[in-house]
Amino acid sequence: FIRLSPGGPRRDQPSWGLLLKPTPGFAVAAAFYLVYLIGLVALAVLPGVREVAVMGAVGRGALFGVVADATYDLTNLSTLANWPVNITIIDMIWGTALSGLVAMLAAKAVLHFT
């Protein structure tokens, strides 16, 4: 999402140069985030709710986040010339933390309202 924000292209342009489109594909991004949320709910939130274990949801969510971001970032690092290592590291940390946080909040909400 951050790359789609107005500041994203200014920040990323020096690292990515010609790889960036002038305008992000918002429909494709929306499709990705929908699939991502479905995966996060199915693989992290629901198991945590079933076990009544919010920390289980956090752990699974963090694992889901790092695996998803590692798939993207490490593939790019291995196949694209001049792919920045710092973007890979930041992305993987961000994906881990955010996915764990979202899984925790979702599991807490479900457990609170059921």
Number of C-alpha atoms within 10 A of each C-alpha: 9 8 12 13 10 9 10 12 20 11 11 14 12 9 16 14 11 9 10 12 9 8 8 13 10 11 9 10 13 12 10 12 13 12 11 16 15 13 14 24 18 12 17 28 30 17 17 26 20 12 10 15 16 22 15 20 32 26 21 23 29 26 20 22 24 22 15 16 21 20 12 14 21 16 13 16 16 10 10 11 9 12 17 14 13 10 14 19 15 13 18 22 16 16 22 24 19 17 26 27 17 20 30 25 16 22 26 19 12 13 15 8 6 6
